[in-house]
Amino acid sequence: MNLVLLGPPGAGKGTQAERLSETFGFFHLSSGDVLRAERKRGSALGKRVAGYMDAGELVPDEIIMEVILEQVRSSPESAGFLLDGFPRTRTQAERLEEALTGEGRRTRGALSLEVPDEEIVERITGRRICPTCRRVYHVKYQPPAKPGQCDADGASLDHRSDDTVEVVEQRLRAYHEQTEPLKTFYRERDLLFEVDGSREMEAVFEGCSRIVRGLMNEAGA
Ligand code: AP5
């Protein structure tokens, strides 16, 4: 079963995607992680996208679409995928559906994590990430046992270069102007499920899990 996760920056898409994938066996694909890995490798793609990401703007559709769609096409059909951060524009959503239809697959639901802008800034500025295993922490809501160190491997935690107050404001603008309208795209297809993402992580996970289980029952999985 294939799902997409929508929501503003810092809504908890990555956090929930990790847990949902562990629990239900989804293939988790984060477009932001794909782009950050390209930057880290210093690839031509990484160099092309760096300026957009650091400014909090969306990477142009023509740069990102084929990279992500290629990974979607090669994802194991049996597991189903959970897309986190893609699609982000109407063009991306249309191309995703076309690509899936061509392979006899489709998106079964879009889970939209709803979090007010006021909460986003605190979540984003307090986020820390392990550079080795990619585990996500928050200095207040999900702190590591030892400050600044990953619980899993002891690596020093990083702060993403686009996690500043100024860049977050631009990322929120991009979300409201370009990505939020996708809720209408999925609502018109009876695929939209809104989840209150402002609750504690466990409660958000329960809310998402209930929807996933309902969809799996419908699909007879
Ligand atoms: P991307 O990496 O996708 O960033 P984003 O959408 O801005 O989302 P984030 O990763 O910032 O947040 P999240 O929702 O995953 O939250 P998290 O779980 O970490 O994109 C980065 C950039 O890449 C874009 O700006 C763009 O330039 C480019 N890009 C990517 N995809 C693109 C596309 N398709 N098209 C064009 N450009 C693209 O949680 C955040 C923090 O809050 C964490 O510290 C976490 O511990 C904490 N937290 C989570 N849940 C809760 C909770 N319930 N309560 C309290 N704290 C919580």
Residues whose N, C-alpha, C, O or C-beta is under 5 A from the ligand:
A	BS01	AP5	G7 P8 P9 G10 A11 G12 K13 G14 T15 Q16 S31 G32 D33 Y52 M53 G56 E57 L58 V59 I64 D84 G85 F86 P87 R88 R123 I124 G126 R127 R128 V136 Y137 H138 Y141 Q142 G197 R199 E200 M201 V204
